[in-house]
Amino acid sequence: MFTLDNAAVFPITGMQIMLNICAAVICGLAISMLYRRTYRGPGYSAAFVSSLVLLTMITALVIMTIGSNVARAFGLVGAMSIIRFRTAVKDTQDIVYIFFSLAVGMAAGGGYYNVAFMGTACVGAVIFISSLVTGAALQKEEYLLQVAYETNGDGVPAYVNLMRQYCRSHHVINTQTLGEDGGKLEVSYYVKLRDKAAGDQFVRDLRHAKGVRHVS
């Protein structure tokens, strides 16, 4: 009779653990290099690139830990549910790479090396080809702008007029409060400049705008 207590657990040797981790590292490095080569958005992050490798390895470790033990699987789900991710993913392409790393890590952790390597190669080839096809249209014309300012209760911040002056378009992608009193806000935008040569002057004018405390 099958119960959670006597669920079968397949033993895994030290050599298998090393092979699984090595497969995860190789595939994770390939995914991170592909991301650096194909990314076209304005919010490139070197930390995210290295995180893709670590995510692949950690997923492989989780799969090896669970094995075929159902009770252990439920336990890990409960333990990992306490994690809260506060960083907003600003690009759908980043979400694709996160799921890509998770899937490859699961295959490597389960010992399915053919799936891990062939999956990385096939999916990576499709991503690379699609980036070449759309590369001409996806030029880096957008920039990521972050402005921290003190709220004054007047509704529209004073720096918005500067954005209308210097930018062809701008849209909000994230807003968060700063400080315990919530009197400061940090707003992230994707912006397209009317004149790229005026970008430095735009940043200088923003820093001198009323209520603005930080611009990046």
C-alpha positions as CSV (number, residue, x, y, z in Angstrom):
1,M,0.0,0.0,0.0
2,F,1.4,3.4,-1.0
3,T,1.7,6.0,1.7
4,L,3.7,9.2,2.2
5,D,5.8,7.5,4.7
6,N,7.0,4.7,2.5
7,A,7.2,6.6,-0.8
8,A,10.1,5.2,-2.8
9,V,13.3,7.2,-2.8
10,F,15.8,6.4,-5.5
11,P,19.4,6.7,-4.1
12,I,21.7,9.1,-5.8
13,T,25.5,8.8,-5.7
14,G,28.1,11.5,-5.3
15,M,29.1,11.1,-8.9
16,Q,25.6,11.6,-10.1
17,I,25.3,14.7,-8.0
18,M,28.4,16.1,-9.5
19,L,27.3,15.3,-13.1
20,N,23.9,16.8,-12.5
21,I,25.4,20.0,-11.1
22,C,28.0,20.2,-14.0
23,A,25.2,19.8,-16.5
24,A,23.2,22.6,-14.9
25,V,26.2,24.9,-14.8
26,I,27.0,24.3,-18.5
27,C,23.4,24.9,-19.6
28,G,23.1,27.9,-17.2
29,L,26.2,29.5,-18.7
30,A,24.9,28.9,-22.2
31,I,21.6,30.5,-21.3
32,S,23.3,33.5,-19.7
33,M,25.6,34.1,-22.7
34,L,22.5,33.8,-25.0
35,Y,20.8,36.4,-22.9
36,R,23.7,38.8,-23.1
37,R,23.9,38.3,-26.9
38,T,20.2,38.7,-27.7
39,Y,18.8,41.2,-25.1
40,R,17.4,44.3,-26.7
41,G,15.6,46.0,-23.8
42,P,16.8,49.1,-21.9
43,G,16.9,47.5,-18.5
44,Y,20.0,45.2,-18.9
45,S,21.3,43.9,-15.6
46,A,24.6,42.1,-15.1
47,A,23.3,40.7,-11.8
48,F,20.3,39.1,-13.7
49,V,22.7,37.4,-16.1
50,S,24.7,35.7,-13.2
51,S,21.4,34.8,-11.5
52,L,20.3,32.7,-14.5
53,V,23.3,30.4,-13.9
54,L,22.6,30.2,-10.1
55,L,18.9,29.6,-10.8
56,T,19.6,26.6,-13.0
57,M,21.9,25.1,-10.4
58,I,19.5,25.7,-7.5
59,T,16.6,24.2,-9.4
60,A,18.8,21.1,-10.1
61,L,19.6,20.8,-6.4
62,V,15.9,21.1,-5.5
63,I,15.0,18.3,-7.9
64,M,17.7,16.1,-6.6
65,T,16.6,16.8,-3.0
66,I,12.9,15.9,-3.8
67,G,13.7,12.8,-5.8
68,S,10.5,10.7,-5.9
69,N,9.6,11.4,-2.2
70,V,6.1,13.0,-2.3
71,A,6.3,14.0,1.4
72,R,9.6,15.8,0.8
73,A,8.1,17.6,-2.2
74,F,5.3,18.9,-0.1
75,G,7.7,19.9,2.6
76,L,9.9,21.9,0.2
77,V,6.9,23.6,-1.3
78,G,5.8,24.7,2.2
79,A,9.3,25.8,3.2
80,M,9.9,27.8,0.0
81,S,6.5,29.5,0.1
82,I,7.9,31.9,2.7
83,I,10.1,33.5,0.0
84,R,8.8,36.8,-1.2
85,F,10.1,38.3,-4.4
86,R,10.0,42.1,-4.2
87,T,11.8,43.0,-7.4
88,A,9.5,43.6,-10.3
89,V,10.3,41.9,-13.6
90,K,10.2,44.8,-16.1
91,D,10.6,42.8,-19.3
92,T,8.7,39.8,-20.6
93,Q,11.9,38.5,-22.1
94,D,13.3,38.2,-18.6
95,I,10.4,36.0,-17.6
96,V,11.0,33.7,-20.5
97,Y,14.6,33.3,-19.5
98,I,13.6,32.6,-15.9
99,F,11.3,29.8,-17.0
100,F,14.0,28.6,-19.5
101,S,16.5,28.3,-16.6
102,L,14.0,26.5,-14.4
103,A,13.1,23.9,-17.0
104,V,16.7,23.2,-17.9
105,G,17.6,23.0,-14.2
106,M,14.8,20.4,-13.6
107,A,16.1,18.3,-16.5
108,A,19.7,18.4,-15.3
109,G,18.6,17.7,-11.7
110,G,16.6,14.7,-12.8
111,G,19.6,13.3,-14.7
112,Y,18.0,13.8,-18.1
113,Y,21.1,15.2,-19.8
114,N,19.8,14.7,-23.3
115,V,16.8,16.8,-22.5
116,A,18.9,19.5,-20.7
117,F,21.5,19.9,-23.5
118,M,19.2,19.4,-26.5
119,G,16.5,21.6,-24.9
120,T,19.1,24.4,-24.3
121,A,20.4,24.1,-27.9
122,C,17.0,24.0,-29.6
123,V,15.3,26.7,-27.5
124,G,18.5,28.8,-27.6
125,A,18.6,28.5,-31.4
126,V,15.0,29.7,-31.8
127,I,15.7,32.7,-29.5
128,F,18.9,33.6,-31.3
129,I,17.3,33.4,-34.8
130,S,14.3,35.4,-33.7
131,S,16.6,38.1,-32.3
132,L,18.4,38.3,-35.6
133,V,15.1,38.6,-37.5
134,T,13.7,41.3,-35.3
135,G,17.0,42.9,-34.5
136,A,16.6,45.7,-37.0
137,A,13.2,46.7,-35.6
138,L,14.3,46.4,-31.9
139,Q,16.9,49.1,-31.7
140,K,17.8,50.3,-28.3
141,E,15.8,53.6,-28.6
142,E,14.2,53.2,-25.1
143,Y,15.9,54.1,-21.9
144,L,15.1,53.2,-18.3
145,L,14.6,56.3,-16.2
146,Q,14.2,56.2,-12.4
147,V,13.1,59.3,-10.5
148,A,12.8,59.6,-6.7
149,Y,10.9,62.6,-5.5
150,E,9.0,64.0,-2.5
151,T,5.3,64.0,-2.9
152,N,3.6,67.4,-2.4
153,G,0.0,66.5,-2.7
154,D,-0.4,68.6,-5.8
155,G,-1.0,65.6,-8.0
156,V,1.3,65.9,-11.1
157,P,5.0,66.1,-10.1
158,A,6.9,69.2,-11.3
159,Y,9.4,67.1,-13.4
160,V,6.6,65.8,-15.7
161,N,6.8,68.9,-17.8
162,L,10.5,68.3,-18.4
163,M,9.7,64.7,-19.6
164,R,7.1,66.1,-22.0
165,Q,9.7,68.6,-23.3
166,Y,12.6,66.1,-23.8
167,C,10.8,62.8,-24.5
168,R,8.8,61.6,-27.5
169,S,7.0,59.0,-25.3
170,H,7.2,57.8,-21.7
171,H,5.3,55.2,-19.7
172,V,5.4,54.1,-16.1
173,I,6.6,50.5,-15.4
174,N,7.0,50.5,-11.6
175,T,6.3,52.7,-8.6
176,Q,7.4,52.2,-5.0
177,T,7.5,54.2,-1.8
178,L,10.7,55.1,-0.1
179,G,11.2,55.6,3.6
180,E,8.9,54.6,6.5
181,D,6.6,57.7,6.2
182,G,5.9,57.0,2.5
183,G,6.6,60.7,1.7
184,K,9.0,59.8,-1.2
185,L,8.2,57.8,-4.3
186,E,10.5,56.2,-6.8
187,V,8.9,55.9,-10.3
188,S,10.5,53.9,-13.1
189,Y,9.8,54.8,-16.8
190,Y,10.6,53.6,-20.2
191,V,11.4,56.8,-22.2
192,K,12.1,57.6,-25.8
193,L,14.1,60.9,-26.2
194,R,13.3,63.5,-28.9
195,D,17.1,64.1,-29.3
196,K,19.6,61.6,-27.9
197,A,22.3,64.3,-27.7
198,A,20.2,66.1,-25.2
199,G,20.0,63.2,-22.8
200,D,22.7,64.6,-20.5
201,Q,21.0,68.0,-20.3
202,F,17.7,66.2,-19.6
203,V,19.1,64.4,-16.6
204,R,20.7,67.6,-15.3
205,D,17.4,69.5,-15.6
206,L,15.6,66.6,-13.8
207,R,17.9,66.8,-10.9
208,H,17.2,70.5,-10.4
209,A,13.4,70.0,-10.7
210,K,11.3,70.8,-7.6
211,G,11.0,67.9,-5.2
212,V,13.3,65.6,-7.1
213,R,15.9,63.8,-4.9
214,H,17.5,61.3,-7.2
215,V,17.7,60.5,-10.9
216,S,19.2,57.6,-12.7
